[in-house]
Amino acid sequence: MWIDLETKTTEQLKIRLHHPNNHFHHYCGFGLHIVSEFECPELLPIAATHSPPDIVIRVGPVPRLLEGHQLDDGFSQVKPDAYLLRLDNIANYYVTNGCEIVVQPHASCSDSLIRLYLFSQCIGALLHQRHQLILHASAIATDQGALIFMGPSGSGKSTLAAGLIDAGYKLLAEDLCALEFSPGRGFQVLPGMAQLRLWHDTIQQLGHNKKLMQRVWQKEDKYSRLLQDELASVPTALRMIYLLNPGDVENVDITPLSMPEMTAAIVKNVFRGEYTQALGVQKRLFRQTAELIRAGQIHQLTRPKNGFSLINQITLLQKVHSL
């Protein structure tokens, strides 16, 4: 059963946002002021202001179809400046113009599961609409700059980030990593969500207390670790991107990538890259990728695919970057 929701006009929404008794929550994420009807523990809370927010997340009705869509994969419909995601028994989501996400929740679905898709596919589509470079990656802030770890699911991105946080470094991004480019400053990694999602066996290997975490989804043995105190507070200049490569090797090693290899690595790890053509952002993405490759800040980190080599990975990174 879908919750029956009243349609709200833009003017009504503005009135609600600034009403002294409103129930909106104010957050900072991805360098943006986010106002949400949902409580979002994954984001860093900030004090309410009278300035208009960059992003509004609200509850409301969602269209059944996205007219003029250029992609339909059975769950999502996509066109420039609009993204529709419909998930049975969870929620329907409508993302528009890089500034608004409307959520129509299913009556029986938990808020945590609704937020799982809100802060993955939906926020990713919105950031693409805002012309940011979005990678499927984790990132850590160090005194020498930001280290980004990208690669396919299971390559160890979150595990390496968790180990570095335990070693005293700050989290910048988990799963969805936003970068911003400006001439003279280069690429900056924007602080994202204050959480890590870890599998049960990783939690055991790290020695963390699973009782202090929330299960992400009952169908998976994966847990969310909130890290608001460990989240970096400001954007951090990019130091290096690492493509994680579990291989048939005995030791951890770091090697540079050729220009074609760097290009392939970025293209393959753009967040929801299959949507970029329908979103109309491929030309912008090409320019951003070219700038990133020109800087030559992409290497491969190879680790043994069997065993637990986290300490060796961290030790090598500390040595390479004088951390």
C-alpha positions in Angstrom: 0.0 0.0 0.0 1.4 3.4 -1.0 0.9 6.3 1.3 -1.7 8.7 -0.2 0.0 12.1 -0.4 -1.2 15.6 -1.0 0.4 17.5 -3.9 2.3 20.6 -2.7 3.1 23.6 -4.9 6.5 25.2 -4.9 5.1 28.3 -3.1 3.5 26.0 -0.4 6.8 24.3 0.1 8.7 27.6 0.5 6.2 28.6 3.2 6.7 25.3 5.0 10.5 25.5 4.8 10.5 28.9 6.7 7.6 28.3 9.1 8.9 28.3 12.7 7.1 25.0 13.4 8.3 23.1 10.3 9.7 19.6 10.7 12.5 19.8 8.1 16.0 18.7 9.0 19.0 20.7 7.8 22.2 19.0 6.7 25.4 19.5 4.8 26.6 17.0 2.2 28.6 17.1 -1.0 29.2 20.8 -0.4 25.5 21.5 -0.4 22.8 22.7 2.0 20.3 19.9 2.1 16.8 20.2 3.7 14.9 17.0 4.3 11.5 15.9 5.7 13.3 12.6 6.5 15.7 12.4 9.4 19.0 11.4 7.8 21.6 10.2 10.3 23.9 9.5 7.3 24.4 13.3 6.8 26.1 15.9 8.9 23.4 18.1 10.7 23.7 21.9 10.6 21.7 24.7 12.1 18.7 25.9 10.2 19.2 29.1 8.1 16.9 31.5 6.2 19.0 31.1 3.0 17.4 28.9 0.4 18.7 25.3 0.4 20.5 23.7 -2.5 18.5 20.5 -2.3 15.1 19.7 -0.9 14.1 16.1 0.0 10.4 15.9 0.6 7.5 13.4 0.8 5.0 13.7 -2.0 3.3 12.0 -5.0 5.5 10.7 -7.8 4.5 10.3 -11.4 3.8 6.8 -12.7 5.8 7.5 -15.9 8.5 9.9 -17.0 7.3 11.4 -20.2 9.9 11.7 -22.9 12.3 9.4 -21.1 15.4 8.3 -23.0 16.2 5.2 -20.9 14.0 2.6 -19.1 15.7 -0.3 -17.4 12.5 -1.7 -15.7 13.1 0.2 -12.5 14.4 3.6 -13.6 13.4 6.1 -16.3 15.8 8.8 -17.2 16.0 12.0 -19.2 18.0 15.2 -18.9 17.1 16.9 -15.6 14.7 14.2 -14.5 15.1 10.7 -13.0 12.3 8.4 -11.8 12.9 5.3 -9.7 10.0 3.0 -8.7 10.7 0.1 -6.3 7.8 -2.2 -5.3 7.2 -2.3 -1.5 10.0 0.3 -0.8 9.3 3.7 -2.4 9.0 5.7 -5.5 11.5 8.5 -6.1 11.5 11.5 -8.4 14.7 13.6 -8.9 14.5 16.8 -10.8 16.8 19.7 -11.9 19.6 18.9 -9.5 17.7 20.5 -6.6 14.7 18.3 -5.5 14.0 14.7 -4.6 10.4 13.7 -4.0 9.8 10.4 -2.2 6.6 8.5 -2.1 7.2 5.7 0.5 5.5 2.4 0.8 3.5 2.2 4.0 5.3 -0.9 5.3 8.9 0.0 4.4 11.4 1.1 7.0 13.0 4.6 6.8 16.5 3.0 6.7 15.6 1.0 3.6 14.0 4.0 1.9 17.2 6.0 2.6 19.4 3.2 1.2 18.1 4.0 -2.3 17.7 7.7 -1.6 21.4 8.1 -0.9 22.6 5.9 -3.7 20.8 6.0 -7.0 18.8 9.1 -6.3 21.4 11.4 -4.8 23.8 10.1 -7.5 21.4 11.1 -10.3 20.9 14.5 -8.6 24.6 15.2 -8.4 25.0 14.2 -12.1 22.3 16.8 -12.8 24.4 19.4 -11.0 27.4 18.5 -13.3 29.6 17.1 -10.6 32.0 14.2 -11.3 30.6 11.2 -9.4 32.7 8.1 -8.9 31.7 4.7 -7.4 34.4 5.0 -4.7 35.4 5.6 -1.1 37.7 8.5 -0.1 39.8 9.4 2.9 41.3 12.8 3.9 44.9 13.0 4.9 47.4 15.8 5.5 48.8 15.2 2.0 45.3 15.3 0.3 42.5 13.0 -0.5 43.0 9.4 -1.4 40.2 7.8 -3.5 39.7 4.0 -3.7 37.6 2.8 -6.6 36.8 -0.6 -8.1 34.1 -3.2 -8.5 31.9 -4.4 -5.6 34.0 -6.7 -3.4 37.4 -5.1 -4.3 37.8 -3.7 -0.7 37.0 0.0 -1.0 35.0 0.2 2.3 37.3 -2.1 4.1 40.4 0.0 3.3 38.5 3.2 4.2 37.5 1.7 7.5 41.1 0.6 8.3 42.4 4.1 7.5 39.7 5.7 9.7 40.7 3.4 12.5 44.3 4.7 11.9 43.1 8.2 12.6 42.3 9.6 9.1 39.0 11.3 8.2 36.2 9.9 6.0 35.3 11.9 2.8 33.1 9.5 0.9 31.6 6.0 0.9 30.3 4.3 -2.2 29.5 7.7 -3.9 32.4 10.1 -4.2 31.8 13.6 -5.6 34.6 15.7 -7.1 34.6 19.4 -8.1 37.1 20.9 -10.5 38.1 24.6 -10.7 41.1 26.0 -12.7 44.0 26.7 -10.4 42.8 24.5 -7.6 42.3 21.3 -9.5 40.0 18.6 -8.2 38.5 18.8 -4.7 36.8 15.8 -3.0 33.6 16.9 -1.3 32.6 15.4 2.1 29.6 13.1 1.5 27.8 10.8 3.8 28.9 10.0 7.4 28.7 6.3 7.2 30.4 3.1 6.1 28.6 -0.1 5.0 30.5 -3.2 6.0 30.0 -6.9 5.6 29.8 -9.1 8.7 33.2 -10.8 8.1 34.9 -7.4 7.6 33.4 -6.2 10.9 34.9 -9.2 12.6 38.3 -8.8 11.0 38.4 -5.1 12.0 37.3 -5.9 15.5 34.3 -3.6 15.5 31.2 -4.1 17.6 28.3 -5.1 15.3 25.8 -4.3 18.1 26.6 -0.6 17.6 25.7 -0.8 13.9 22.4 -1.1 12.0 21.7 -3.8 9.5 21.4 -2.2 6.0 18.9 -4.8 4.7 17.5 -8.0 6.1 18.4 -9.8 2.9 22.1 -9.0 3.3 24.6 -9.5 6.1 25.8 -5.9 5.8 25.8 -3.2 8.4 26.0 0.6 8.5 28.5 2.3 10.8 27.7 6.0 11.4 30.8 8.2 11.5 29.6 11.8 12.0 32.6 12.5 14.3 35.0 11.0 11.7 33.7 12.8 8.7 36.0 15.5 7.2 34.4 19.0 7.5 35.8 20.7 4.4 36.6 19.7 0.8 40.1 18.2 0.3 42.4 18.5 -2.6 42.8 15.3 -4.6 46.2 13.5 -4.0 45.7 10.2 -5.7 43.1 7.8 -7.0 43.7 4.1 -6.6 42.1 1.4 -8.6 41.8 -1.6 -6.3 42.8 -4.9 -7.9 42.5 -8.2 -6.0 44.9 -10.5 -7.8 46.9 -13.8 -7.6 49.8 -12.1 -5.9 51.5 -12.5 -2.6 52.3 -8.9 -1.8 50.6 -5.5 -1.9 51.9 -3.3 -4.7 51.2 0.1 -6.3 51.8 0.7 -10.0 51.1 3.6 -12.3 48.5 3.2 -15.1 48.9 4.2 -18.7 46.7 6.9 -20.2 44.4 4.4 -21.8 44.2 2.4 -18.6 43.4 5.6 -16.6 40.7 6.5 -19.1 39.1 3.0 -18.9 39.3 3.0 -15.1 37.5 6.3 -14.7 34.8 5.5 -17.3 34.2 2.1 -15.7 33.8 3.6 -12.2 31.6 6.6 -12.9 28.7 6.2 -10.6 25.7 4.9 -12.6 27.6 5.5 -15.8 24.9 3.7 -17.7 22.6 6.7 -17.0 24.9 9.5 -18.2 23.9 9.5 -21.8 20.1 9.7 -21.0 20.9 12.4 -18.4 22.7 14.4 -21.1 26.0 14.8 -19.2 28.4 12.8 -21.4 30.2 15.8 -22.9 30.7 17.3 -19.5 31.9 13.9 -18.2 34.4 13.6 -21.1 35.9 17.0 -20.2 36.1 16.2 -16.5 37.7 12.8 -17.2 40.3 14.4 -19.5 41.2 16.9 -16.8 41.6 14.1 -14.3 43.8 12.0 -16.6 45.9 15.1 -17.5 46.8 15.3 -13.8 48.0 11.7 -13.9 46.8 11.0 -10.4 45.5 7.4 -10.9 47.4 4.3 -9.9 46.6 0.7 -9.3 46.8 -0.9 -5.9 47.1 -4.7 -6.2 46.5 -6.9 -3.2 46.2 -10.7 -2.6 42.7 -11.7 -3.4 42.9 -14.3 -0.6 43.7 -13.5 3.1 43.4 -10.2 4.9 46.1 -7.8 3.8 44.6 -4.5 5.2 47.6 -3.7 7.4 50.0 -4.1 4.5 47.9 -1.9 2.3 47.8 0.9 4.9 51.5 0.6 5.6 52.3 0.9 1.9 50.0 4.0 1.5 51.6 5.6 4.5 55.0 5.1 3.1 54.2 6.3 -0.4 52.5 9.4 0.8 54.6 10.1 3.9 51.5 10.0 6.1 
